[in-house]
Amino acid sequence: PAHRDQVLQALEQELRKDRARSRVLQISEFGLVEITRQRTRPSLERLLGRACPTCAGSGTVRSFETLGLEVVREGIHRRWERRGGRLVVRVHPDAAAALAGRAAALARSMGIEPADRLEFRADPGLRLDQWESDPDGH
């Protein structure tokens, strides 16, 4: 145990010279020392790569379910319910296929009656998690 303490003290003393913040944990029963160290520069992946144009580098895109809920939230916010008008929401073709079966339920949740006034139309120019609306149905 005394030697372990000496090793930890020596390690901590040397790490103080490092610009990056570090934290040394105790030596495990197997004689291993765990150290966490603040990254000072971007990773090699960040330096050599670029952000995904679809997810903007987050590594994820919104699910179709989330996309549908966003349309509902925005629809309620904008009060798209109009007498006699249709709400056409343009989405990526895969999203249109996934949301087509849910259009009636989503329309009802927005207060659009009859529910067939909400339509999801395929637009290959849009990203998977992107949508645009045309409240006049054009």
DSSP file (Angstrom, degrees, kcal/mol; ACC not computed):
  #  RESIDUE AA STRUCTURE BP1 BP2  ACC     N-H-->O    O-->H-N    N-H-->O    O-->H-N    TCO  KAPPA ALPHA  PHI   PSI    X-CA   Y-CA   Z-CA
    1    1 A P     >        0   0    0      0, 0.0     4,-2.1     0, 0.0     5,-0.1   0.000 360.0 360.0 360.0 -36.5    0.0    0.0    0.0
    2    2 A A  H  >  +     0   0    0      1,-0.2     4,-2.0     2,-0.2     5,-0.1   0.911 360.0  48.5 -64.9 -41.6    2.8    2.5    0.7
    3    3 A H  H  > S+     0   0    0      1,-0.2     4,-2.5     2,-0.2    -1,-0.2   0.874 108.3  54.7 -66.7 -36.4    4.3    1.9   -2.7
    4    4 A R  H  > S+     0   0    0      1,-0.2     4,-2.5     2,-0.2    -1,-0.2   0.923 107.8  49.4 -61.9 -43.6    0.9    2.4   -4.3
    5    5 A D  H  X S+     0   0    0     -4,-2.1     4,-2.5     1,-0.2    -1,-0.2   0.893 110.5  50.7 -62.7 -39.1    0.6    5.8   -2.6
    6    6 A Q  H  X S+     0   0    0     -4,-2.0     4,-2.5     2,-0.2    -2,-0.2   0.909 110.2  49.7 -64.5 -41.7    4.1    6.7   -3.8
    7    7 A V  H  X S+     0   0    0     -4,-2.5     4,-2.5     2,-0.2    -2,-0.2   0.931 112.1  47.7 -62.5 -45.7    3.2    5.8   -7.3
    8    8 A L  H  X S+     0   0    0     -4,-2.5     4,-2.8     1,-0.2    -2,-0.2   0.910 112.2  49.2 -62.6 -42.7    0.0    7.8   -7.2
    9    9 A Q  H  X S+     0   0    0     -4,-2.5     4,-2.3     2,-0.2    -1,-0.2   0.909 112.5  47.7 -64.0 -42.0    1.8   10.8   -5.8
   10   10 A A  H  X S+     0   0    0     -4,-2.5     4,-2.1     2,-0.2    -2,-0.2   0.908 113.3  48.4 -64.7 -42.0    4.5   10.7   -8.4
   11   11 A L  H  X S+     0   0    0     -4,-2.5     4,-2.3    -5,-0.2    -2,-0.2   0.935 112.2  47.9 -63.9 -47.0    1.9   10.3  -11.2
   12   12 A E  H  X S+     0   0    0     -4,-2.8     4,-1.2     1,-0.2    -1,-0.2   0.880 110.0  53.6 -61.9 -38.3   -0.2   13.2   -9.9
   13   13 A Q  H  < S+     0   0    0     -4,-2.3     4,-0.4     1,-0.2     3,-0.3   0.915 111.3  44.9 -63.1 -43.7    3.0   15.4   -9.6
   14   14 A E  H >< S+     0   0    0     -4,-2.1     3,-1.2     1,-0.2     4,-0.4   0.871 108.5  57.0 -68.5 -36.5    3.9   14.7  -13.2
   15   15 A L  H >< S+     0   0    0     -4,-2.3     3,-1.1     1,-0.3    -1,-0.2   0.757  92.8  69.7 -67.9 -23.0    0.3   15.3  -14.4
   16   16 A R  T 3< S+     0   0    0     -4,-1.2    -1,-0.3    -3,-0.3    -2,-0.2   0.769  93.0  59.1 -63.7 -23.8    0.4   18.8  -12.9
   17   17 A K  T <  S+     0   0    0     -3,-1.2    -1,-0.2    -4,-0.4     2,-0.2   0.694  88.2  93.6 -75.9 -19.4    2.9   19.7  -15.6
   18   18 A D  S <  S-     0   0    0     -3,-1.1     4,-0.1    -4,-0.4    -3,-0.0  -0.545  73.1-142.4 -77.8 136.8    0.3   18.8  -18.3
   19   19 A R  S    S+     0   0    0     -2,-0.2     2,-0.2     2,-0.1    -1,-0.1   0.837  80.5  82.6 -66.2 -32.5   -1.9   21.7  -19.5
   20   20 A A  S    S-     0   0    0      1,-0.1     2,-0.2    18,-0.1    -2,-0.1  -0.465  91.1-109.1 -76.5 143.8   -4.9   19.4  -19.7
   21   21 A R        -     0   0    0     -2,-0.2    17,-3.1    18,-0.1     2,-0.3  -0.531  43.5-176.3 -70.0 134.6   -7.0   18.8  -16.6
   22   22 A S  E     -A   37   0A   0     -2,-0.2     2,-0.4    15,-0.2    15,-0.2  -0.935  18.3-158.2-132.9 156.1   -6.5   15.3  -15.3
   23   23 A R  E     -A   36   0A   0     13,-2.5    13,-2.5    -2,-0.3     2,-0.5  -0.992   8.7-155.1-136.3 128.6   -8.0   13.2  -12.6
   24   24 A V  E     -A   35   0A   0     -2,-0.4    11,-0.2    11,-0.2     2,-0.2  -0.890   8.8-158.4-105.9 128.5   -6.3   10.1  -11.1
   25   25 A L  E     -     0   0A   0      9,-2.8     9,-0.2    -2,-0.5     3,-0.1  -0.524  36.2 -76.3 -96.1 169.8   -8.4    7.4   -9.5
   26   26 A Q  E     -     0   0A   0     -2,-0.2     8,-0.6     1,-0.1     2,-0.3  -0.150  52.9 -94.5 -63.1 158.9   -7.1    4.9   -7.0
   27   27 A I  E     -A   33   0A   0      6,-0.2     6,-0.2     1,-0.1    -1,-0.1  -0.613  44.7-128.2 -75.3 131.9   -5.0    1.9   -8.0
   28   28 A S    >   -     0   0    0      4,-2.9     3,-2.0    -2,-0.3    -1,-0.1  -0.176  27.5 -97.7 -75.0 172.4   -7.3   -1.1   -8.5
   29   29 A E  T 3  S+     0   0    0      1,-0.3    -1,-0.1     2,-0.1    -2,-0.1   0.693 126.7  57.3 -64.1 -17.4   -6.7   -4.5   -6.9
   30   30 A F  T 3  S-     0   0    0      2,-0.1    -1,-0.3     0, 0.0    -2,-0.0   0.398 122.6-105.9 -93.1   2.6   -5.1   -5.5  -10.3
   31   31 A G  S <  S+     0   0    0     -3,-2.0     2,-0.3     1,-0.3    -2,-0.1   0.683  73.9 140.2  83.9  18.8   -2.6   -2.7  -10.1
   32   32 A L        -     0   0    0     -6,-0.0    -4,-2.9     2,-0.0     2,-0.5  -0.759  40.3-150.8 -98.4 142.0   -4.2   -0.6  -12.7
   33   33 A V  E     -A   27   0A   0     -2,-0.3     2,-0.5    -6,-0.2    -6,-0.2  -0.943   7.4-150.2-110.8 129.7   -4.5    3.2  -12.5
   34   34 A E  E     -     0   0A   0     -8,-0.6    -9,-2.8    -2,-0.5     2,-0.4  -0.869  17.2-176.7-100.4 129.2   -7.5    4.9  -14.2
   35   35 A I  E     -A   24   0A   0     -2,-0.5     2,-0.4   -11,-0.2   -11,-0.2  -0.986  13.6-158.3-126.5 132.6   -6.9    8.5  -15.4
   36   36 A T  E     -A   23   0A   0    -13,-2.5   -13,-2.5    -2,-0.4     2,-0.4  -0.922  16.3-171.5-106.2 139.5   -9.3   10.8  -17.0
   37   37 A R  E     -A   22   0A   0     -2,-0.4   -15,-0.2   -15,-0.2     2,-0.2  -0.995  24.4-118.0-136.6 134.6   -7.9   13.6  -19.1
   38   38 A Q        -     0   0    0    -17,-3.1     2,-0.3    -2,-0.4   -18,-0.1  -0.474  34.2-117.1 -68.9 135.7   -9.5   16.6  -20.7
   39   39 A R        -     0   0    0     -2,-0.2   -18,-0.1     1,-0.1    -1,-0.1  -0.598  28.8-174.5 -74.0 131.7   -9.2   16.7  -24.5
   40   40 A T        +     0   0    0     -2,-0.3    -1,-0.1     1,-0.1    -2,-0.0   0.668  66.2  31.9-101.7 -20.8   -7.1   19.7  -25.6
   41   41 A R  S    S-     0   0    0      1,-0.0    -1,-0.1     0, 0.0     3,-0.1  -0.905  95.1 -86.4-131.7 160.7   -7.5   19.3  -29.3
   42   42 A P        -     0   0    0      0, 0.0    -2,-0.1     0, 0.0     5,-0.0  -0.330  55.9 -98.4 -62.2 150.6  -10.2   18.1  -31.7
   43   43 A S     >  -     0   0    0      1,-0.1     4,-2.2    -4,-0.0     5,-0.2  -0.225  29.6-110.1 -65.8 160.5  -10.1   14.3  -32.3
   44   44 A L  H  > S+     0   0    0      1,-0.2     4,-2.5     2,-0.2     5,-0.3   0.873 120.8  57.6 -59.4 -37.5   -8.4   13.0  -35.4
   45   45 A E  H  > S+     0   0    0      1,-0.2     4,-1.7     2,-0.2    -1,-0.2   0.907 107.9  46.2 -59.8 -42.8  -11.9   12.0  -36.7
   46   46 A R  H  4 S+     0   0    0      1,-0.2    -2,-0.2     2,-0.2    -1,-0.2   0.874 113.5  49.5 -67.9 -37.2  -13.1   15.7  -36.3
   47   47 A L  H  < S+     0   0    0     -4,-2.2    -2,-0.2     1,-0.2    -1,-0.2   0.881 121.0  33.3 -69.4 -37.8  -10.0   17.0  -38.0
   48   48 A L  H  < S+     0   0    0     -4,-2.5    -2,-0.2    -5,-0.2    -1,-0.2   0.615 116.4  57.8 -95.3 -14.0  -10.2   14.7  -41.0
   49   49 A G     <  -     0   0    0     -4,-1.7     2,-0.3    -5,-0.3    -3,-0.0  -0.358  67.2-138.4-106.8-173.9  -13.9   14.3  -41.3
   50   50 A R        -     0   0    0     -2,-0.1     7,-0.1     0, 0.0     2,-0.1  -0.960  34.5 -84.4-142.6 160.9  -16.9   16.6  -41.8
   51   51 A A        -     0   0    0     -2,-0.3     5,-0.1     1,-0.1    -5,-0.0  -0.359  48.5-104.8 -67.9 143.1  -20.4   16.8  -40.4
   52   52 A C     >  -     0   0    0      1,-0.1     4,-1.8    -2,-0.1     5,-0.5  -0.496  22.7-139.1 -64.6 130.4  -23.0   14.7  -41.9
   53   53 A P  T  4 S+     0   0    0      0, 0.0    -1,-0.1     0, 0.0    74,-0.1   0.725  99.7  48.3 -67.6 -19.0  -25.3   16.9  -44.0
   54   54 A T  T  4 S+     0   0    0      1,-0.1    75,-0.1    73,-0.0    73,-0.1   0.924 125.9  21.9 -85.2 -49.0  -28.4   15.0  -42.8
   55   55 A C  T >4 S-     0   0    0      6,-0.1     3,-1.5     4,-0.0     5,-0.3   0.414  97.5-125.2-102.3   2.1  -27.8   14.9  -39.0
   56   56 A A  T 3< S-     0   0    0     -4,-1.8    -5,-0.1     1,-0.3     5,-0.0   0.818  73.4 -54.8  57.3  33.1  -25.4   17.9  -38.8
   57   57 A G  T 3  S+     0   0    0     -5,-0.5    -1,-0.3    -7,-0.1    -6,-0.0   0.493 113.1 113.5  85.3   3.4  -22.8   15.8  -37.1
   58   58 A S  S <  S-     0   0    0     -3,-1.5    -2,-0.1     2,-0.2     3,-0.1   0.723  78.3-128.1 -80.4 -19.2  -25.1   14.6  -34.2
   59   59 A G  S    S+     0   0    0      1,-0.2     2,-0.3    -7,-0.1    -3,-0.1   0.417  79.5  73.5  87.6  -2.3  -25.0   11.0  -35.4
   60   60 A T        -     0   0    0     -5,-0.3     2,-0.3     3,-0.0    -2,-0.2  -0.966  59.4-155.9-139.7 156.7  -28.8   10.8  -35.4
   61   61 A V        -     0   0    0     -2,-0.3    -6,-0.1    -3,-0.1    -7,-0.0  -0.927  40.9 -89.3-124.7 156.3  -31.8   12.0  -37.3
   62   62 A R        -     0   0    0     -2,-0.3    68,-0.0     1,-0.1     2,-0.0  -0.327  44.3-116.0 -63.9 144.7  -35.3   12.3  -36.0
   63   63 A S     >  -     0   0    0      1,-0.1     4,-2.4    66,-0.1     5,-0.1  -0.314  24.5-110.5 -73.0 164.3  -37.5    9.3  -36.3
   64   64 A F  H  > S+     0   0    0      2,-0.2     4,-2.7     1,-0.2     5,-0.2   0.867 121.0  56.0 -64.7 -35.0  -40.6    9.4  -38.5
   65   65 A E  H  > S+     0   0    0      2,-0.2     4,-2.2     1,-0.2    -1,-0.2   0.933 109.2  45.5 -60.6 -46.2  -42.7    9.3  -35.3
   66   66 A T  H  > S+     0   0    0      2,-0.2     4,-2.3     1,-0.2    -2,-0.2   0.891 111.1  53.7 -64.6 -39.5  -40.9   12.4  -34.0
   67   67 A L  H  X S+     0   0    0     -4,-2.4     4,-2.1     2,-0.2    -2,-0.2   0.927 109.0  48.7 -60.2 -45.6  -41.3   14.1  -37.4
   68   68 A G  H  X S+     0   0    0     -4,-2.7     4,-2.1     1,-0.2    -2,-0.2   0.903 111.2  49.8 -61.2 -42.3  -45.1   13.4  -37.3
   69   69 A L  H  X S+     0   0    0     -4,-2.2     4,-2.8     1,-0.2    -1,-0.2   0.864 108.4  53.3 -65.8 -35.2  -45.3   14.8  -33.8
   70   70 A E  H  X S+     0   0    0     -4,-2.3     4,-2.8     2,-0.2     5,-0.3   0.908 107.3  51.3 -64.7 -41.2  -43.4   17.9  -34.8
   71   71 A V  H  X S+     0   0    0     -4,-2.1     4,-2.7     2,-0.2    -2,-0.2   0.920 111.3  48.6 -60.0 -43.6  -45.8   18.5  -37.7
   72   72 A V  H  X S+     0   0    0     -4,-2.1     4,-2.7     2,-0.2     5,-0.2   0.952 112.1  47.8 -62.1 -49.7  -48.7   18.2  -35.2
   73   73 A R  H  X S+     0   0    0     -4,-2.8     4,-2.5     1,-0.2    -2,-0.2   0.930 115.8  43.9 -57.2 -47.0  -47.1   20.6  -32.7
   74   74 A E  H  X S+     0   0    0     -4,-2.8     4,-2.9     2,-0.2    -1,-0.2   0.882 111.7  54.6 -67.3 -37.5  -46.4   23.1  -35.5
   75   75 A G  H  X>S+     0   0    0     -4,-2.7     5,-1.8    -5,-0.3     4,-1.1   0.913 111.1  44.4 -61.9 -43.1  -49.8   22.6  -36.9
   76   76 A I  H  <5S+     0   0    0     -4,-2.7     3,-0.2     2,-0.2    -2,-0.2   0.917 113.5  51.5 -66.6 -41.9  -51.4   23.4  -33.6
   77   77 A H  H  <5S+     0   0    0     -4,-2.5    -2,-0.2    -5,-0.2    -1,-0.2   0.913 117.5  37.6 -60.8 -43.7  -49.1   26.4  -33.1
   78   78 A R  H  <5S-     0   0    0     -4,-2.9    -1,-0.2    -5,-0.1    -2,-0.2   0.572 104.7-131.1 -85.2  -9.0  -49.9   27.8  -36.6
   79   79 A R  T  <5 +     0   0    0     -4,-1.1    -3,-0.2    -3,-0.2    -4,-0.1   0.978  34.1 178.6  54.9  61.0  -53.6   26.8  -36.3
   80   80 A W      < +     0   0    0     -5,-1.8     2,-0.3    -6,-0.1    -1,-0.1   0.607  39.4 116.7 -70.8 -11.3  -53.6   25.2  -39.8
   81   81 A E        +     0   0    0     -6,-0.3     2,-0.4    29,-0.2     5,-0.1  -0.432  41.4 166.8 -63.4 121.0  -57.2   24.2  -39.4
   82   82 A R        -     0   0    0     -2,-0.3     3,-0.5     3,-0.2     2,-0.4  -0.983  42.6 -99.7-135.3 145.9  -59.0   26.1  -42.2
   83   83 A R  S    S-     0   0    0     -2,-0.4     3,-0.1     1,-0.2    -2,-0.0  -0.507 102.6 -10.4 -68.2 123.4  -62.4   25.6  -43.6
   84   84 A G  S    S+     0   0    0     -2,-0.4    -1,-0.2     1,-0.2     2,-0.1   0.236 107.6 118.1  77.7 -15.2  -62.3   23.7  -46.8
   85   85 A G        -     0   0    0     -3,-0.5     2,-0.3    -5,-0.1    -3,-0.2  -0.400  55.2-135.9 -85.2 162.6  -58.5   23.9  -47.1
   86   86 A R        -     0   0    0     49,-0.2     2,-0.6    50,-0.1    32,-0.2  -0.850   6.0-139.9-111.6 151.1  -56.0   21.0  -47.2
   87   87 A L  E     -b  118   0B   0     30,-3.4    32,-2.7    -2,-0.3     2,-0.6  -0.950  19.8-171.0-110.3 112.2  -52.8   20.8  -45.4
   88   88 A V  E     -bC 119 134B   0     46,-1.6    46,-2.5    -2,-0.6     2,-0.6  -0.913   2.7-165.5-104.2 123.8  -50.1   19.2  -47.5
   89   89 A V  E     -bC 120 133B   0     30,-3.2    32,-2.6    -2,-0.6     2,-0.5  -0.945   9.9-147.9-111.1 119.2  -46.9   18.4  -45.7
   90   90 A R  E     +bC 121 132B   0     42,-3.3    42,-2.1    -2,-0.6     2,-0.3  -0.754  29.6 159.2 -89.8 129.0  -44.0   17.6  -48.0
   91   91 A V  E     -bC 122 131B   0     30,-2.4    32,-2.8    -2,-0.5    40,-0.2  -0.884  48.9 -70.5-139.8 168.4  -41.5   15.0  -46.6
   92   92 A H     >  -     0   0    0     38,-0.7     4,-2.6    35,-0.6     3,-0.4  -0.300  53.8-110.2 -56.1 146.8  -38.8   12.6  -47.8
   93   93 A P  H  > S+     0   0    0      0, 0.0     4,-2.2     0, 0.0     5,-0.2   0.852 119.1  51.8 -53.2 -38.8  -40.4    9.7  -49.7
   94   94 A D  H  > S+     0   0    0      1,-0.2     4,-2.0     2,-0.2     5,-0.1   0.897 111.6  47.0 -65.4 -38.8  -39.5    7.2  -46.9
   95   95 A A  H  > S+     0   0    0     -3,-0.4     4,-2.8     2,-0.2     5,-0.2   0.892 109.3  54.4 -68.4 -39.1  -41.2    9.5  -44.3
   96   96 A A  H  X S+     0   0    0     -4,-2.6     4,-1.7     1,-0.2    -2,-0.2   0.915 109.9  47.0 -60.7 -42.6  -44.2    9.9  -46.6
   97   97 A A  H  X S+     0   0    0     -4,-2.2     4,-0.6    -5,-0.2    -1,-0.2   0.904 115.5  45.5 -65.5 -41.0  -44.6    6.2  -46.7
   98   98 A A  H  < S+     0   0    0     -4,-2.0     3,-0.2     1,-0.2    -2,-0.2   0.860 119.3  40.3 -71.4 -35.0  -44.2    5.8  -43.0
   99   99 A L  H >X S+     0   0    0     -4,-2.8     3,-1.3     1,-0.2     4,-0.8   0.645  92.5  84.2 -89.9 -16.0  -46.5    8.7  -42.1
  100  100 A A  H >< S+     0   0    0     -4,-1.7     3,-0.9     1,-0.3     4,-0.4   0.894  91.9  49.0 -56.5 -42.0  -49.3    8.0  -44.7
  101  101 A G  T 3< S+     0   0    0     -4,-0.6    -1,-0.3     1,-0.2     4,-0.2   0.671 113.8  47.3 -71.4 -16.1  -51.0    5.5  -42.4
  102  102 A R  T <> S+     0   0    0     -3,-1.3     4,-2.6    -4,-0.2     5,-0.2   0.435  81.6  99.0-102.9  -1.2  -50.9    7.9  -39.5
  103  103 A A  H <X S+     0   0    0     -3,-0.9     4,-2.8    -4,-0.8     5,-0.2   0.881  82.0  50.4 -56.6 -43.3  -52.2   11.0  -41.3
  104  104 A A  H  > S+     0   0    0     -4,-0.4     4,-2.4     2,-0.2    -1,-0.2   0.920 112.6  45.8 -64.4 -43.8  -55.7   10.6  -40.1
  105  105 A A  H  > S+     0   0    0     -4,-0.2     4,-2.0     2,-0.2    -1,-0.2   0.907 114.6  48.2 -65.7 -41.3  -54.7   10.2  -36.4
  106  106 A L  H  X S+     0   0    0     -4,-2.6     4,-1.1     2,-0.2    -2,-0.2   0.910 110.7  51.6 -65.1 -41.4  -52.3   13.1  -36.7
  107  107 A A  H >X>S+     0   0    0     -4,-2.8     5,-2.8    -5,-0.2     4,-0.7   0.929 109.4  49.8 -61.3 -45.5  -55.0   15.3  -38.4
  108  108 A R  H ><5S+     0   0    0     -4,-2.4     3,-1.0     1,-0.2    -1,-0.2   0.892 106.7  55.1 -60.4 -38.9  -57.5   14.5  -35.6
  109  109 A S  H 3<5S+     0   0    0     -4,-2.0    -1,-0.2     1,-0.3    -2,-0.2   0.751 109.6  48.0 -68.4 -21.2  -54.9   15.4  -33.0
  110  110 A M  H <<5S-     0   0    0     -4,-1.1    -1,-0.3    -3,-0.7   -29,-0.2   0.531 119.0-112.6 -89.9  -8.5  -54.5   18.8  -34.7
  111  111 A G  T <<5 +     0   0    0     -3,-1.0     2,-0.7    -4,-0.7    -3,-0.2   0.683  64.9 150.9  84.7  17.7  -58.2   19.3  -34.8
  112  112 A I      < -     0   0    0     -5,-2.8    -1,-0.3    -6,-0.2    -2,-0.1  -0.761  35.3-142.0 -87.4 117.5  -58.4   19.0  -38.6
  113  113 A E  S    S+     0   0    0     -2,-0.7     2,-0.1     1,-0.1    -5,-0.0  -0.990  81.8  34.0-127.5 137.3  -61.8   17.6  -39.7
  114  114 A P  S >  S-     0   0    0      0, 0.0     3,-1.8     0, 0.0    -1,-0.1   0.656  86.6-140.8 -69.1 156.5  -62.3   15.7  -41.8
  115  115 A A  G >  S+     0   0    0      1,-0.3     3,-1.6    -2,-0.1    -8,-0.1   0.704  92.7  74.4 -62.4 -22.6  -59.0   13.9  -41.2
  116  116 A D  G 3  S+     0   0    0      1,-0.3    -1,-0.3    -9,-0.1    -3,-0.1   0.468  74.5  83.0 -74.4   3.3  -58.4   13.4  -45.0
  117  117 A R  G <  S+     0   0    0     -3,-1.8   -30,-3.4    -5,-0.1     2,-0.5   0.572  78.9  76.9 -79.2  -8.3  -57.5   17.1  -45.3
  118  118 A L  E <   +b   87   0B   0     -3,-1.6     2,-0.4   -32,-0.2   -30,-0.2  -0.903  64.2 176.3-102.7 127.5  -54.0   16.3  -44.0
  119  119 A E  E     -b   88   0B   0    -32,-2.7   -30,-3.2    -2,-0.5     2,-0.6  -0.996  25.1-147.7-135.1 135.6  -51.8   14.7  -46.7
  120  120 A F  E     -b   89   0B   0     -2,-0.4     2,-0.4   -32,-0.2   -30,-0.2  -0.913  22.6-166.0 -99.7 119.6  -48.1   13.7  -46.6
  121  121 A R  E     -b   90   0B   0    -32,-2.6   -30,-2.4    -2,-0.6     2,-0.2  -0.899  21.2-116.3-112.1 134.4  -46.6   14.2  -50.0
  122  122 A A  E     +b   91   0B   0     -2,-0.4   -30,-0.2   -32,-0.2   -32,-0.1  -0.467  31.9 176.3 -70.7 133.0  -43.2   12.7  -51.1
  123  123 A D    >   -     0   0    0    -32,-2.8     3,-2.1    -2,-0.2   -27,-0.0  -0.867  16.0-164.3-137.6 101.3  -40.5   15.2  -51.9
  124  124 A P  T 3  S+     0   0    0      0, 0.0   -32,-0.1     0, 0.0    -1,-0.1   0.637  84.9  71.1 -64.3 -12.0  -37.1   13.5  -52.7
  125  125 A G  T 3  S+     0   0    0    -34,-0.1     2,-0.3     2,-0.0   -33,-0.1   0.538  86.0  83.3 -80.0  -5.4  -35.4   16.9  -52.3
  126  126 A L  S <  S-     0   0    0     -3,-2.1    -3,-0.1   -35,-0.1   -35,-0.1  -0.712  82.9-113.9-100.5 151.5  -35.9   16.9  -48.6
  127  127 A R    >   -     0   0    0     -2,-0.3     3,-1.6     1,-0.1   -35,-0.6  -0.274  38.0 -99.3 -71.6 166.2  -33.8   15.1  -46.0
  128  128 A L  T 3  S+     0   0    0      1,-0.3   -36,-0.2   -37,-0.1    -1,-0.1   0.838 123.5  36.8 -56.4 -36.1  -35.2   12.2  -44.0
  129  129 A D  T 3  S+     0   0    0    -75,-0.1     2,-0.3   -38,-0.1    -1,-0.3   0.142 100.4  96.8-107.0  20.4  -36.0   14.4  -41.0
  130  130 A Q    <   +     0   0    0     -3,-1.6   -38,-0.7   -68,-0.0     2,-0.3  -0.821  45.0 175.7-110.9 148.4  -37.1   17.5  -42.8
  131  131 A W  E     -C   91   0B   0     -2,-0.3     2,-0.3   -40,-0.2   -40,-0.2  -0.991  11.4-167.0-147.8 154.8  -40.6   18.7  -43.7
  132  132 A E  E     -C   90   0B   0    -42,-2.1   -42,-3.3    -2,-0.3     2,-0.3  -0.986  15.3-141.5-139.7 148.6  -42.2   21.7  -45.3
  133  133 A S  E     -C   89   0B   0     -2,-0.3   -44,-0.2   -44,-0.2     3,-0.1  -0.800  15.0-169.4-115.6 155.6  -45.8   22.6  -45.4
  134  134 A D  E >   -C   88   0B   0    -46,-2.5     3,-2.3    -2,-0.3   -46,-1.6  -0.801   7.7-168.9-136.4  92.9  -48.2   24.1  -47.9
  135  135 A P  T 3  S+     0   0    0      0, 0.0   -49,-0.2     0, 0.0   -53,-0.1   0.684  85.8  57.8 -61.9 -16.7  -51.4   25.0  -46.1
  136  136 A D  T 3  S-     0   0    0    -51,-0.1   -49,-0.1   -48,-0.1   -50,-0.1   0.543 110.5-119.8 -90.0  -6.4  -53.2   25.7  -49.4
  137  137 A G    <         0   0    0     -3,-2.3   -50,-0.1   -49,-0.2   -48,-0.1   0.707 360.0 360.0  80.2  19.2  -52.5   22.2  -50.7
  138  138 A H              0   0    0    -52,-0.1    -1,-0.1   -50,-0.1     0, 0.0   0.424 360.0 360.0 -97.7 360.0  -50.5   23.2  -53.7
